[in-house]
Structures are given as C-alpha cells and as structure tokens.
C-alpha cells in the first residue's frame, strides 16, 4: 500500500443482503433464501485518465473519479454475493427429490411406483451361464 500514500483513500464498509430465488437440485422446486455478506472495498480518488489498479499486496482496489458524487459498486457487491450461491442448492436438508420413474415430488406425495430391486448392471454376467 506504499503507492497510495499521496492519494486520497475511501473505504467502503457494510453488509450486502439479497433475497435470492434458487431451484432445488433434487426436487426442482423454487425456494427463497437470504444471501448476506460483509463488504469491504478500497477506493482511491483518481486523476483523469487513470484506471483501476492493484495494491502491492494484491488487494483489488477501485479508482473513483475525482469530484464524483455517486460511485457504482454493483459489480463488486454482485461478485461477493455470487460466491455465496451453493453449487447444489437444496430447498431443505432432507429433500426427497423426484421419483425417477413417474417424476412425482416425493416431498409432497407418495408415488405408487414399485422399487426396482434388480440391478441391470449385472445382466451381462447372467448371460455367461
């Protein structure tokens, strides 16, 4: 951060909260969840023509045009919130998912499909006899 000594520094700190609508990976139902994260962004007031840069320690900073009354932090906040979205979202921990035969949502109804106890992966070995 030695290269920032003579520049005006702005520090943005707060919390970002958004209500996201996700689709469950098991039952394909939509559900709402809150995504909350602390936000800390370092801004440097720049002279005309300067672009974003990085500090010596690799921390990402933004350049704020001199005399700005508004600063758009949307992209920075969005990237912090996107990290919180689960790779395999579940509507609830014990979600039963869909029946592989009839497609019924097993969280809401019991299907009448008979479970297949036969494992077709072994059929080729049965033909050897």
Steps between C-alpha positions, in 0.01 A plus 500: 500500500804727484395632160178643652661737750447820298153411373164549667363163617134414549400189693154350445378266771158346554284194453332385181175307525290362216207261488581246230262256334681171434393169348548188712740252339291201621132593460536791251271722713584867539569630849612831648812547709690796642857561390690727741866599491720772645640737237830686522620691193799729476465800269764745384409841362659512157614767264343507151619213278602265780344154514458232768814358652620258763682567823839344575335223703271398208187653653257625235419868522272723298577838353247769586492794259585826672188703584262202470178524695396140427707184490364182342600199713252263334757271334711472814201418719357257243827305488505472881140372507542253211763313701229424759267321254535125567613275214225252587218701657254303715159628611549310826767267637276193483354565151379168355518616138304358207398141426729377221208317335192723516661834593283557810637742757559266793490791746130557420365159405569131517519344155365151421810384308647169607869521587724321252711256702663360188837653409533500121877546520532126575285380204802438276650262757174302522524423127837327549341202676 
